[in-house]
């Protein structure tokens, strides 16, 4: 049996429910390439995958890596905050689920975040220069549903 998402189940089937219970989230880490260039209207901005200061959406429970190896990021420390423009806006650096590896602007440098459950709206920013980043929305990936009453199976079968 091969499930729709391509996961092959080679064990004896005990029904579709068992197959889907064994599936795991195989979504790879999403990688964003970060560079710095001139901003529309003057100054510099972070470009994410070639787009000037985009608003990002990161889903709770998922892992995201911001590749900071481009030499243009070397003098623009990329960090996250719960406050617009981070420390320039009176906020602090957000660190829940955040890992920073290497020296920014050099090969292999990155900031990785595993978005926490109930994570707040975040903002990416430069710790040295204001106005370089933008907002990161963190919507809930799954929603719980609670039935308000037990279904009447006789009515459903009719």
Secondary structure, 3 states (H helix, E strand, C coil): CECCCCCECCCCCCCHHHHHHHCCCCCCCEEEEEEEEECCCCCEEEEECCEECCCEECCCCCEEEEECCCHHHCCCCEEEECCCCHHHHCCCCCCCCEEEECCCCCCCCEEEEECCCCCCCEEEEECCCCCCCEEEECCCCCCCCCCCCCCCHHHHHC
